[in-house]
């Protein structure tokens, strides 16, 4: 299957590094909740911060517009109810009585008028402040430290239903005490207000906050990029035992629709937050959102996973080589199962009904929550998952399983890396996973315009019994002159159930047109990579990693030495280059970039296909650049991997200085 493609390209061990030690706690028992009947399922709604920050477009008009869209677009019906204001809603100074003053330019009618409007739509209003003397914005808006009871009373008088309580400018005061004081202040108002502790996980609030707040942030802020989302996922997953009705782990707000990730990656983001029973707070300006964004946010079957009343957070079943299986127990006895592909190339991900905790049964019903289709399976749960994609299933030991057609798993064997005008052989597979037979099976493979795709063996089978596979060889040729880069292939299988139900299964795949490096020695930063991932921000050519947008880095500097050439990354990182079995040696000077001062601990690895051929120990900012050389003779793909040295990836700016390949 695709899992057998070039091992070096597909391995993502660096990206599946263990969670930081601070997150590897095991509770002794379920923690008590507040018992006030609030947030019995994870809160759902909207927060403006990820899309507006403190810009002028955050105002009363926006808030009312979001409330209108919740109703008009069906998001209210899907379960979204909180419309939350973040920082910058107030003036920088309190009034003469010490009261908070809403910014009259942003909110000319005041907060109560906004709350009344939101309530008129059958929705709820949230607000923001910090457990410090000022909020997090540099303008210095007033925080609630020392004003907890008067601020809480104002919020209640305005009709606030939700408080996000941040952690900036806390003056070093004890976190538990600061957040407990606001809990008591909110309780004293007599108004039911959901209490969101935004303490960033610094003092492990999952260990003490279940009777303080209804949810607590477990990580730093999310960014609208793949590396940030995956890093936060890995920090939050080990905390599953601490979550439950009325007390939730919060891995931060959704970035879906903000433009920094693909729709495939946003579906993964939404699927994974749902299987983790995370709060679902929309972070995009819905007034500008695409239909694809609404389709993701409004998937009621996925929302139902998040909102399941049992309140279990999903747990990791397996995660080898970036092939994640995460299972969530549901109240009706079923399991939500996320097959998540962290890597940059399609992979086969498989588990079993028994492994995800289902009882022994003759067969199971398997519901695909994105395709909205149901199948039967004899017990294998498997799919070829596109790069950065997630297949989200709901699987149950259902006595009515036979009413559904058999599940068929599609896959493609062979390397997805093609040189233009050079024929390659790929083999498609269609496997019956069901208890019943798939009949009248046919398969097709199509490519982009100008590509040649021809079958070299049978494309049909009269029937496939449980576990049987139709294998078809295909000769695939990209046209001469095809530009390097990714191209879409589509594998389709058609079949019938024993009862005559017709099924079409579609697997989108990616082929990559590649070019061998030129003879001689080349800087890797001058070559096209096959895939590249970075913990924060994109991989940079000839500069350090600046953590955010492309091109925001600085000259590569390690141990005081400045390098003109190289790759700047942020751990965990994985950059793959096609070498076409024509290269011999990769060399680089590696280390932590000087721009983070004394921070940062990383380890570097070079992989030749599926074999690690060179590595460093743990490197810190205090160490000079280390020379690293690897023999990559005969490798089709070379991977440059940086891990976070198993201590979290804060400030892990890593440089492959003067990285070169000899061919």
Secondary structure, 3 states (H helix, E strand, C coil): CHHHCCHHHHCCHHHHCCCCHHHCCCCCCCCCCCCCCCCCCCCEEEECHHHHCCCCCCCHHHHHHHHHHHHHCCHHHHCCCEEECCCCCECCCCCCCCCCCECCCCCCCHHHHHHHHHHHCCCEEEEEEECCCECCCCCCCECCCCCHHHHHHHHHHHCCCEEEEECCCCCCCCHHHHHHHHHHHHHHHCCCCEEEECCCCCCCHHHCCCCCCCEEECCCCCCCCHHHHHHHHHHHHCCHHHCECCEEEECCCCCCCCCCCCHHHHHHHHHHHHHCCCCEEECCCHHHCCHHHHHHHCCHHHHHHHCCCCCCCCEEEECHHHEEEEEEECCCCCEEEEEEECCCCCEEEEEECCCCCCCCCCCEEEEECCCCEEEEECCEEEEEECCCCEEEEEEECCCCHHHCEECEEEEEECCCEEECCCCEEEEEEEEECCCCCEEEEEEEEECCCCCEEEECCCCEEEEECCCCEEEEEEEEECCCCCCCEEEEEEEEEEEECCCCCEEEEEEEEEEEEECCCCCCEEEHHHCCCCEEECCCCCCEECCCCCCCCCCCCCCEEECCEEECCEEEEECCEEEEEECCCCCCEEEEEEEECHHHCCCCEEEEEEEECCEEEEECCCEECCCCCEEEEEECCCCCEEEEEEECCCCCCCCCEEEEEEEEEEC
